[in-house]
Amino acid sequence: MRSLAQRSAEAAKEIKSLIGASVERVDAGSRLVADAGQTMQEIVGSVQRVSDIIGEITAASSEQSDGIGQINTAVTQLDQMTQQNAALVEESAAAAESLRDQAQRLASVVSTFSLPAAGR
């Protein structure tokens, strides 16, 4: 009987030791799960920050695109005005040449007339 009691006591000690080891492993596993959960939360936060930055970059790119479109429109308008001005300059030059020719003809015609001397 004594031997049975002794074996039972040893078995109880071994069971207690195994239960203690299991509890330690469960605690370690719980800590690892908690750490993993915290790491996941940090990753989610980082992903959200990256998403926010991408949104800001997208908005800035859109604004830049709009600005470039406005610049393109302004350059096109300047080009049209420059072409109109060039055409007006050519027309003005042609009109000035025509006026010069007409003035020369008028001077030639007027020079054929003689005016009597004053006081005669």
C-alpha beads as a LAMMPS data file, in Angstrom:
LAMMPS data file: protein, C-alpha beads

120 atoms
119 bonds

1 atom types
1 bond types

-500.0 500.0 xlo xhi
-500.0 500.0 ylo yhi
-500.0 500.0 zlo zhi

Masses

1 110.0

Atoms # bond

1 1 1 0.000 0.000 0.000
2 1 1 2.723 2.328 0.871
3 1 1 4.148 1.950 -2.548
4 1 1 0.775 2.812 -4.091
5 1 1 0.477 5.911 -1.918
6 1 1 4.005 6.908 -2.788
7 1 1 3.369 6.433 -6.487
8 1 1 0.128 8.392 -6.203
9 1 1 1.989 11.208 -4.448
10 1 1 4.658 11.228 -7.132
11 1 1 2.028 11.152 -9.854
12 1 1 0.218 14.059 -8.170
13 1 1 3.476 16.036 -8.045
14 1 1 4.135 15.276 -11.681
15 1 1 0.583 16.291 -12.614
16 1 1 1.002 19.507 -10.593
17 1 1 4.293 20.167 -12.395
18 1 1 2.684 19.508 -15.799
19 1 1 -0.258 21.775 -14.936
20 1 1 2.210 24.514 -13.864
21 1 1 4.124 24.163 -17.123
22 1 1 0.853 24.265 -19.063
23 1 1 -0.230 27.415 -17.204
24 1 1 3.122 29.059 -17.997
25 1 1 2.768 28.122 -21.652
26 1 1 -0.805 29.442 -21.744
27 1 1 0.378 32.699 -20.133
28 1 1 3.215 32.979 -22.645
29 1 1 0.754 32.295 -25.485
30 1 1 -1.619 34.935 -24.115
31 1 1 1.212 37.482 -24.020
32 1 1 2.155 36.597 -27.589
33 1 1 -1.464 36.995 -28.723
34 1 1 -1.694 40.364 -26.941
35 1 1 1.580 41.476 -28.543
36 1 1 0.351 40.321 -31.945
37 1 1 -2.915 42.218 -31.402
38 1 1 -1.027 45.394 -30.544
39 1 1 1.232 44.924 -33.572
40 1 1 -1.835 44.480 -35.783
41 1 1 -3.336 47.695 -34.378
42 1 1 -0.094 49.525 -35.137
43 1 1 -0.119 48.128 -38.670
44 1 1 -3.735 49.224 -39.155
45 1 1 -2.807 52.712 -37.887
46 1 1 0.153 52.875 -40.259
47 1 1 -1.977 51.737 -43.192
48 1 1 -4.544 54.430 -42.331
49 1 1 -1.811 57.092 -42.237
50 1 1 -0.485 55.904 -45.600
51 1 1 -4.024 55.989 -46.992
52 1 1 -4.466 59.558 -45.702
53 1 1 -1.172 60.616 -47.286
54 1 1 -2.181 59.027 -50.590
55 1 1 -5.460 60.957 -50.414
56 1 1 -3.566 64.204 -49.847
57 1 1 -1.218 63.436 -52.733
58 1 1 -4.207 62.680 -54.962
59 1 1 -5.866 65.981 -54.020
60 1 1 -2.625 67.911 -54.615
61 1 1 -2.142 66.199 -57.985
62 1 1 -5.683 67.118 -58.977
63 1 1 -5.096 70.749 -58.008
64 1 1 -1.844 70.798 -59.972
65 1 1 -3.605 69.293 -62.966
66 1 1 -6.286 72.002 -62.763
67 1 1 -3.579 74.670 -62.502
68 1 1 -1.754 73.284 -65.527
69 1 1 -5.041 73.295 -67.454
70 1 1 -5.572 76.962 -66.562
71 1 1 -2.014 77.798 -67.624
72 1 1 -2.567 75.947 -70.912
73 1 1 -5.767 77.941 -71.523
74 1 1 -3.981 81.222 -70.746
75 1 1 -1.095 80.366 -73.093
76 1 1 -3.568 79.488 -75.858
77 1 1 -5.344 82.828 -75.361
78 1 1 -2.005 84.683 -75.417
79 1 1 -1.089 82.903 -78.643
80 1 1 -4.403 83.921 -80.227
81 1 1 -3.968 87.540 -79.101
82 1 1 -0.389 87.588 -80.423
83 1 1 -1.584 86.311 -83.800
84 1 1 -4.354 88.936 -83.857
85 1 1 -1.856 91.659 -82.975
86 1 1 0.487 90.471 -85.735
87 1 1 -2.386 90.602 -88.228
88 1 1 -3.317 94.109 -87.054
89 1 1 0.302 95.246 -87.403
90 1 1 0.375 93.918 -90.965
91 1 1 -2.907 95.695 -91.748
92 1 1 -1.602 98.912 -90.190
93 1 1 1.606 98.684 -92.217
94 1 1 -0.379 98.141 -95.424
95 1 1 -2.678 101.079 -94.568
96 1 1 0.337 103.316 -93.847
97 1 1 1.916 102.340 -97.170
98 1 1 -1.345 103.107 -98.960
99 1 1 -1.612 106.493 -97.222
100 1 1 1.997 107.299 -98.153
101 1 1 1.281 106.478 -101.802
102 1 1 -1.900 108.579 -101.772
103 1 1 -0.062 111.489 -100.140
104 1 1 2.650 111.342 -102.822
105 1 1 0.028 111.358 -105.602
106 1 1 -1.807 114.226 -103.922
107 1 1 1.415 116.209 -103.598
108 1 1 2.173 115.538 -107.244
109 1 1 -1.292 116.691 -108.320
110 1 1 -1.184 119.798 -106.133
111 1 1 2.263 120.730 -107.430
112 1 1 0.826 121.141 -110.941
113 1 1 -1.284 124.056 -109.759
114 1 1 0.380 127.409 -109.476
115 1 1 -0.841 129.993 -107.077
116 1 1 -0.606 133.669 -107.919
117 1 1 1.923 135.572 -105.915
118 1 1 0.527 137.372 -102.947
119 1 1 -0.177 141.034 -103.414
120 1 1 -0.132 141.144 -107.209

Bonds

1 1 1 2
2 1 2 3
3 1 3 4
4 1 4 5
5 1 5 6
6 1 6 7
7 1 7 8
8 1 8 9
9 1 9 10
10 1 10 11
11 1 11 12
12 1 12 13
13 1 13 14
14 1 14 15
15 1 15 16
16 1 16 17
17 1 17 18
18 1 18 19
19 1 19 20
20 1 20 21
21 1 21 22
22 1 22 23
23 1 23 24
24 1 24 25
25 1 25 26
26 1 26 27
27 1 27 28
28 1 28 29
29 1 29 30
30 1 30 31
31 1 31 32
32 1 32 33
33 1 33 34
34 1 34 35
35 1 35 36
36 1 36 37
37 1 37 38
38 1 38 39
39 1 39 40
40 1 40 41
41 1 41 42
42 1 42 43
43 1 43 44
44 1 44 45
45 1 45 46
46 1 46 47
47 1 47 48
48 1 48 49
49 1 49 50
50 1 50 51
51 1 51 52
52 1 52 53
53 1 53 54
54 1 54 55
55 1 55 56
56 1 56 57
57 1 57 58
58 1 58 59
59 1 59 60
60 1 60 61
61 1 61 62
62 1 62 63
63 1 63 64
64 1 64 65
65 1 65 66
66 1 66 67
67 1 67 68
68 1 68 69
69 1 69 70
70 1 70 71
71 1 71 72
72 1 72 73
73 1 73 74
74 1 74 75
75 1 75 76
76 1 76 77
77 1 77 78
78 1 78 79
79 1 79 80
80 1 80 81
81 1 81 82
82 1 82 83
83 1 83 84
84 1 84 85
85 1 85 86
86 1 86 87
87 1 87 88
88 1 88 89
89 1 89 90
90 1 90 91
91 1 91 92
92 1 92 93
93 1 93 94
94 1 94 95
95 1 95 96
96 1 96 97
97 1 97 98
98 1 98 99
99 1 99 100
100 1 100 101
101 1 101 102
102 1 102 103
103 1 103 104
104 1 104 105
105 1 105 106
106 1 106 107
107 1 107 108
108 1 108 109
109 1 109 110
110 1 110 111
111 1 111 112
112 1 112 113
113 1 113 114
114 1 114 115
115 1 115 116
116 1 116 117
117 1 117 118
118 1 118 119
119 1 119 120
